[in-house]
Each structure stands twice: as C-alpha cells, then as structure tokens.
Amino acid sequence: MKKVFRSTILSMLCILLVLPMLGFSQAEAATKADTKFAKADFKEMQEALKKTNLKIDLVNGESTEQVVKNDKGETIGVLGIEEVASEPEISAFGSTWLPANTYKTFKVYWYAATVNYHFYTQVYKNSSGMGQIVDAWGGWYIVTPPGYVNRDTLAITRKYETSTLPAEAKYSLNFTAPVSTVLYIYGRVQDGYFITGGN
C-alpha cells in the first residue's frame, strides 16, 4: 500500500514539474478556459482559417489574437500572435541591450475544442526593410480523440522575403483519423509585418 501511495505522489510531482516545460502557462490556461469553443470538423476549421489573417507591425506591433467563428456564428477557435521577450545581449561594456528593430521572436498559435497547436519563430528585418525567418522551433500540439496526428512538421518554407513573396515558417499536422487531412498555421514576414493564418 505504501509503495502505491509513494508512486502516486511521485507521478503527480513529475507531472507538475513537466507541464510547464510543455508550453502551458497558468495565465494562458485561465484565458482559454473562459472561452467556450464549439466543436468543428477539420474542413470547417480549414475554411475558417483560410478567411482569417492576422498581422502586426514588426517594429511597433503588439501581441494580438482573433476569435474565429463558423458560418453559424459559433466560436470555433482562437488564432494568435504573441511576441515573446527576447534574451538581452551582453555588450563588451557589461550593459544589456536589445538591437532595435532587428530581431523579434513570436509564438504563433491556434486553440480550438479539438486541436491546439503552436510554434515559435525568430524573424529579422534588415536595414533595407526585407525580412527573414531566422529560426523556427518548439512545435507543440494536443488533439482530442478520435483525432490522431500521424506526423507533425515544422519547417522554414522560405527563409528570405523577396520583392513579391514573404519569408515563411509553417507548422503542419498530418491527421490520419478521423479523416486524412492536413492542418497548418504559418508565420510570415512581408513588407515590415509579421503575418499569421492557416488553411
């Protein structure tokens, strides 16, 4: 009996220690818990995300999110961009500084009743105003049954912005159940803006 009790306590402590590392925050959980999401199938999510596009100014933009509704007016999810505090750099003189208007780090996310996922990306805007995806990492997802993700892929699909195309990072979830489909969200840099949307 003592062994069962000890293992239960140890398991609970491990879970409490590991959950913060998985990208959950108490503030985020409290905010999202207040939102009631209608269940939507993948096709409905894809159609709603195609119509939704968020963008923020790379220099003065603030974190933003948009409630996404289906054709019936029901809330099916939240698409968002959150600027993540960058680590300050240490100069040779011992002071800390963050290069103004050059590097920014963002979290791109989609939260819904059946699928939650996000990723992080660092972007750069050079002096001529062209953007670049420097890095993309931290792809995370959780789905409710019967949803099953066969493969998730986080990739920089276009590293540099051109005169006609944005720099882009994309996080895709390949589902094999209940239907075979792909959901994705992206982060793009174009014309001095950070833009997100999905399919």
Summary of the structure (lengths in Angstrom):
residues: 199
radius of gyration: 19.2
end to end distance: 51.7
largest distance: 68.6
contacts: 567
relative contact order: 0.16
helix: 19%
strand: 49%
